[in-house]
Amino acid sequence: MSYPKRSLRVLFTSIAIGFSAMPIAFAQHQSQDKPEPPKIIRKSGGVLQGSAIKRVEPDYPPLAKAARVSGSVVVEVTIDEEGKVFAARAISGHPLLKDAAVGAAREWTFSQTMLTGVPVRVIGTITFNFSLDYKREIKSARNELAAKPNSAQLHYELADLLRSDSQYDESLAEFNQALALDPRHVEAFIGLATLYQSTGRFDESIDTARRGLELGPAPGYAEMLNLLLGETYLRQDRNQEALESFKQAVAAKSDSIAGHYQLGLTYLKLGDKQSAYAEYSILKDMGTQMAEALNRALEKDN
């Protein structure tokens, strides 16, 4: 059987169109099978915090309290479909407060957020406020001490609160009383050295910190005492001695954020930028906000 040429052209054109449409249809079928990426929406801070079903308040960092640092820290969080925080970063606030705020934010959980009946991810912010109002705490500490006047620990706790509230004379008396009751109370040595440092009595601060270190190994305290020594040396422009103290702080606690930060700053003071950048890299690998603070110091020095 023969076909007219026009009919043959129509037939071949139809077949060609059919074949050319097949990849499109196949691709459309594949795209329908491919799961869509999870949707994510943004909520305002107030709305997000209102949906929290578990809240964790940050501990006040000892270094921030000693330095009388207060204020707000805003943490941006990303929450999965189940309401759990899987990413958090501080977007504002003092460097000494940021890590504590981020750590607390990671522990929050939220009710699920639904969009057309499907759970979605959420981005929003949590604001943490760090306040230094010690009046009520001091009153409570005095009441406890009245019931147990021979407790070195209670004298120390009252002394530390008084120091933080700038009541230095009363604080000094309470620290000395704590050490009179317990000459090996290492926390009292730390508090007393901090008090002397904050009031400009640097030689007494150094002597007190050294006496604390002479007590021997004390888990967690060698870092703090060496940090105090280093900071006091820096205030006297004794940079090389400060460097050695910060090295000892890091030797006592290898993941000491304050130790690596202060080492970086001290190396920078001594003109050793290579070592300062090495400390920045360590802080960055640790994922701490103090890396940003040290990096700003490095950029400012360039």
Secondary structure, DSSP 8 states (H G I E B T S, - for coil): ----HHHHHHHHHHHHHHHHHHHHHHHHHHHHHS-----EEE--HHHHHHTEEE-------HHHHHTT--EEEEEEEEE-TTSBEEEEEEEES-HHHHHHHHHHHTT-EE--EEETTEEEEEEEEEEEEE----HHHHHHHHHHHHH-TT-HHHHHHHHHHHHHTT-HHHHHHHHHHHHHH-TT-HHHHHHHHHHHHHTT-HHHHHHHHHHHHTT---TTHHHHHHHHHHHHHHHTT-HHHHHHHHHHHHHH-TT-HHHHHHHHHHHHHTT-HHHHHHHHHHHHHHT-THHHHHHHHHHHH-
